[in-house]
Amino acid sequence: MKLQKLQILLTIPLMLSGALGAFAQATSVQDWLIKPVTAKAQVIKSTDGKDLVLQNGLLKRVFRISPNVACIDYTNLSTGQQLLRSIREEARLIINGKTYNIGGLQGQKEKAYLLPEWVDGFTAGATDFKYVSYDVKPITPRLKWNDTKYWALHTKPATGKTVSFLYKPQVAELSGLEVSVVYELYDGIPLIVKSLSVVNKGSQLFKIDQVVNEVLGMVEEESSVEGSFQIMKKPSGIYFETNYAFNNSMNYANSDQTTHWKPDSTYTSQVHYRYQTPVLLEVYPEKAKGIELKNGETLNSVRTHELLMNKDDRESRGLAIRKMYRTVVPWTSANPTFMHLVAKNPEQVRTAIDQCAATGYEAMIISFGSYLNMEDTTQVNIKRWKELADYAHSKNIKIGGYSLYSSRSISPEDDVIDPKTGKPGGAFFNNAPCFGSKWGLWYRNTIKDFYTKTGFDIWENDGPYPGDVCASTTHPGHKGLDDSQWKQMEIQKELYTWLNEKGVYINAPDWYFLDGTNKIALGYREVNFSLPRDHQKVLNRQNIYDATWAKTPSMGWGFVPLTEYQGGGSAATLEPLSDHLKDYEQLMMQYYGAGVQACYRGPRLYDTEETKQTVIKVINWYKKYRNILNSDVIHLRRADGRDWDGILHVNPEQKEKGLMMLYNPTKEKIVRTIKVPLYYTGLTDIARVKEKEGALKNYKLNRDYTIDLTVSIAPESYTWFVIEGLTNNKLSAL
């Protein structure tokens, strides 16, 4: 018995050594959110020729390529987590009413885990599309974005490797079809973007009813014998996002139309008694059917962004997602300062341009309720706005305008047709034109023509809205109900891409960032801007705090009603500006201090010299700290009107590693000692902190990468702190 105990005691250190060794290996990769990872994306063929390995130091994805392509390994190299438990098809198509797998292997009986030695015994399906060859190229930008015009923080194009697998059908009825499944592996981030294209090189017409471009048999994250599928935990070690998202919700989670978690009944050893664990991931748009593919045509799927997560807390996940946006859609980091002008005549436009130039503003958008009409194609209208655009450009001011698409009726022939009634209506806002109608196509061409001829720089469009379907069979842009959503989205995406490549900045009403738009609303209730100014200040900070979990500061816009907006009277507005200078300044500081542009909506930016100097002071401050203010947000305390609230910007690559904005909404001075989290600044030992433009003081970081900072904030006011690291000279002095 004693000998047995001794053997156990001797064994424990060995077991721990192995476990700790594995942990050390898994965690030896540095935190890519703080320090860039130098390893580059690679596509390597295994020595035995059976596998193709995609890796970049942060993730590894392995494909068996014979007798067909199948993903057999998907590992997060930062954590050591294996994401896969079973092999699935690489993609799936429904063509002419029949379902066909793209790649994949059959024969796995145990679906709880996958052992490499099993794979040699697996076989290809007789009717599956068969792998032919692969091709490797560098990643190339999807859009020819002009990165010099709008003060973007991130302009460096993404790098990495693209591998494309070519498949051909094994059945005669699909002769002429070819499918390419593409993986883009990025440098410096655990991100793969997957897409596929279907090309018709044959003579017959094919009808595509579904394109599933990703299928993953994933490892579950909870053990539940019974329970509702809807409430069970979905795998959280990976984040999915596609460029097919809409819901007018101002965030991706509620706009997603393509991510489908399903149970897997073939996984017979799962704990759930009814086989309802959500472990099967499929990506496809539901309302994209009946798409005709003629000879010579290509159908491109949605693009699935797969981002592996190191941590499960909300802040870390948000930081990773925001890093993804900066990598794949760098145009979202562009962030010009702009006003939202309400103008009834050219004189008001010229005066506002002059005020923008005098105060340091960089752009102006002609707001709704103004006399701008982009649908007026007359030479008189084009000439009028070109002259104003030329005048703005002579003052180094960008100019743009608002255009309404949805929320109106054009004609019974051009409106969205409700499939339930066969009549106009049934759209998100009841009536809306169909983008595939004659008028919709005319509108697209008219917008292009307006921007080409006038030289306008910014487009703010209101609609189209969430995926309206149309039952018309006479619209030239789509065949009928089944393909109406897909075709309208394709028209819309093409317009955004065209504008982006022409150097036009786009404020859009929905989540179209991946196809070229720059900014969306933070997410707010419009009637709140009719509330008293004190309410607006707190509500605005809540909006900023809540919106920047999922968006970078530059991806969202807010709102400041200089004149009355939907009601509220003088208590809700800032005009006359000189009478409400303290509120005007704080509203600007709240937004600029968050790195968020607001629509300062009214006829002017200032009314007196004092007001003008106040605006200049804030704009100069914003420009001085622009890089750190446009950097990531760490959420400190949400505004509740009872105590301090604030946010912290962080960027380990900047001189200013952090900038913290703190607010006191109460009527009394408050003094608080705050633990300031500095992990994502990249600082590890000493932080140098100054309040406003005061002297820098050294603070020793606690073991949890925080510092203890005592702050004093005046009643109904704010303050801010800059955080830097020690220079080499300072370090050597220590």
Secondary structure, DSSP 8 states (H G I E B T S, - for coil): -HHHHHHHHHHHHHHHHHHHHHHHHHH-S--TTTS------EEEE-TTSSEEEEE-SSEEEEEE-SSS-EEEEEEETTTTEE-EEE---SEEEEETTEEEEES--B-----S---GGGGGG-B--TTSBEEEEEEEEE---SS---TTSS--S------EEEEEEEEE-SSGGGTTEEEEEEEEEETTSSEEEEEEEEEE-SSS-EEEEEEE-EEEEE--S---SS--TTTS----SEEEEES-B-SSSSSSTTTB-SEEEE--TT-TTSSSTTS----EEEE--SS---EEE-TT-EEE---EEEEE-S--SHHHHHHHHHHHHHHH-GGGG----EEEE--SSHHHHHHHHHHHHHHT--EEEE-TTSS--TT---HHHHHHHHHHHHHHHHTT-EEEEEEE-SSS---TTTB-B-TTTSSB--BTTB--B-TTSHHHHHHHHHHHHHHHHH---EEEEE---TT-----SS-TT-SSHHHHHHHHHHHHHHHHHHHHHTT-EEE-SSS-GGGT--BEE----GGGGGS-HHHHHHHHHHHHHHHTTTS-GGGEEEEEESS--SS-GGGT---SGGGGHHHHHHHHHHHHTTT-EEEEEES-S-SSHHHHHHHHHHHHHHHHTHHHHTSEEEEEE---SSS-EEEEEE-TTSSEEEEEEEEE-SSS-EEEEEEEE-GGGT--SEEEEEETTS--EEEE--TTSEEEEEEEE-TTEEEEEEEE---HHHHHH-
